Amino acid sequence: MHNLINVVTTCQIQELIGIGDSLTPEQINYIHKVKKSLPKNGKLPSVCISLFMELVLLLSLSCTFLTIFLTFCCRRRCRLRIKRTSFSVLCSSIYIEVARLFPPSIKWIDLRNQKDSLSIESPVEEPHLYLEQPMFLLVIVSSSPNKRVNAGRRDVIRKTWGNVEETRVPNDVIWKVVFVMGKPQNAEMNQVIMAEHRSRRDLLIGDYKDEYRNIVIKLLMAFQWASKIKCSYVLKTDDDVYIEIPKLVEWLIKRSDEHSLYGGILYQGEVVRDKTHRHYVKKDDLSLEHYPVFCKGSMFVLSWNLIPKMVGFSRHIKRIGPDDAYIGLLAFQLDIKPVEIQGFQQFSHMHNLINVVTTCQIQELIGIGDSLTPEQINYIHKVKKSLPKNGKLPSVCISLFMELVLLLSSSCTFLTIFLTFCCRRRCRLRIKR
């Protein structure tokens, strides 16, 4: 069970009387916090698929996939050729998914090199924050100065979910939004960005080239700046993501401990050793073969008091390419266990999936991304604002994840029936690579 706890939803935990075994102390503490977070009315969500049913669906999906594979390999009158390379890719994909669901346990090791003291970039332009009272939430949005689409996203965020004046949050807490970026690639774009900064006064600009290989530099610069601004929490996100701040603030207020949060969408994977991959990490830079569990970089929340500690550790831990994995390493050194924020949902191609996401699914999520266009961010905001006056969602609202599982399962089942029919009819199907 200690390997399955990451795929168990909060409502599944809340409806169980007993759950085990092989749970770690941290997992027992996490389950207790979930149990204590039951809504005031004592009611669970109207639709809460049991853990057993979820595992049955996953098993059904796996069996369907295996059936398809066996159909392809069937030697009865079907001239289907599967090359060794395709088989290797298939096996690798299955291995990666199994490894993600059952991640290896990693023992704590000290990754610091006390001989080195790595520098952190200082911003050349800073936001103008006028704070009369302590801030509850600082939102750091990673953006780019080089593309007009990013400028469009910044503008739409200022008008929608990042609009501090028009967004009503619980307890009227104070929160601010800051956009972080490097220097533009040319003088013309630099003039545009500086004009935006003078007008909006919400840009944090560093003296480094804004490109993918410098994303860790960007994040550490932002964290070092944030360490000087007193607040309770820091949300790091991207400009192609939508965050419902009132829901996030409500979730944070309900937490009993505000000093040790590292939460978001949990992920764990192998350290990439392929030199052609953009996430390539040399063995000398990181000896681990698997990353500790970390929160995906599109949206995660940190307790503010962890920020100075992470900045300090980052001066002695070799910088690696993936910024979210690097933050995970810093949390690993601090012995901070990441927690899942169930209301965060991220897919790399969300902009292609947004049309199949229902309004009730959008309304129940806290964060949704990534790769959203300005028009899609605006659309999600309108859906969020259209919540019924009683504040209640429809009685039946299947989660986005479960809907995608069901769609995929149905597609695989249909394909299996089709292939089986073709085999029986001695169809000569040629499936090209």
JOMOQUI-V924868 format. One record per backbone hydrogen bond with DSSP energy under -1.0 kcal/mol. NH is the residue of the N-H (numbers start at 0). CO is the residue of the C=O. Records with the same first field share a line. If there is no record, write none. Layout:
BEGIN
NH: CO  CO
END
This chain:
BEGIN
4: 0
6: 3
12: 8
13: 9
14: 10
27: 23
28: 24
29: 25
30: 26
31: 27
32: 28
33: 29
34: 30
35: 31
41: 38
53: 49
54: 50
55: 51
56: 52
57: 53
58: 54
59: 55
60: 56
61: 57
62: 58
63: 59
64: 60
65: 61
66: 62
67: 63
68: 64
69: 65
70: 66
71: 67
72: 68
76: 74
79: 77
86: 82
87: 83
88: 84
89: 85
90: 86
91: 87
92: 88
93: 89
94: 90
95: 91
96: 92
97: 93
98: 94
99: 95
100: 96
101: 97
112: 315
115: 112
117: 314
123: 204
124: 204
127: 200
134: 229
135: 173
136: 173
137: 232
138: 175
139: 234
140: 177
141: 236
142: 179
150: 146
151: 147
152: 148
153: 149
154: 150
155: 151
156: 152
157: 153
158: 154
159: 155
161: 156
162: 159
163: 161
166: 162
171: 168
172: 169
175: 136
177: 138
178: 201
179: 140
180: 203
182: 207
189: 185
190: 186
191: 187
192: 188
193: 189
194: 190
195: 191
196: 192
197: 193
198: 194
199: 195
200: 196
203: 178
204: 124
205: 180
207: 205
209: 182
210: 208
213: 210
214: 211
217: 213
218: 214
219: 215
220: 216
221: 217
222: 218
223: 219
224: 220
225: 221
226: 222
227: 224
228: 225
232: 135
233: 301
234: 137
235: 299
236: 139
237: 297
238: 141
240: 237
241: 367
243: 365
244: 242
247: 243
248: 244
249: 245
250: 246
251: 247
252: 248
253: 249
254: 251
262: 300
263: 338
266: 293
270: 288
276: 273
279: 276
280: 271
285: 281
290: 268
293: 266
295: 264
298: 295
299: 235
300: 262
301: 233
302: 260
303: 231
305: 302
306: 303
309: 305
310: 306
311: 307
312: 308
313: 309
315: 312
325: 321
326: 322
327: 323
328: 324
329: 325
330: 326
331: 327
332: 328
333: 329
335: 330
338: 261
340: 263
343: 340
344: 366
346: 368
349: 346
351: 348
353: 349
355: 352
361: 357
362: 358
363: 359
365: 342
366: 342
367: 241
368: 344
371: 239
376: 372
377: 373
378: 374
379: 375
380: 376
381: 377
382: 378
383: 379
384: 380
390: 387
402: 398
403: 399
404: 400
405: 401
406: 402
407: 403
408: 404
409: 405
410: 406
411: 407
412: 408
413: 409
414: 410
415: 411
416: 412
417: 413
418: 414
419: 415
420: 416
421: 417
422: 418
423: 419
424: 420
425: 422
426: 421
428: 426
END
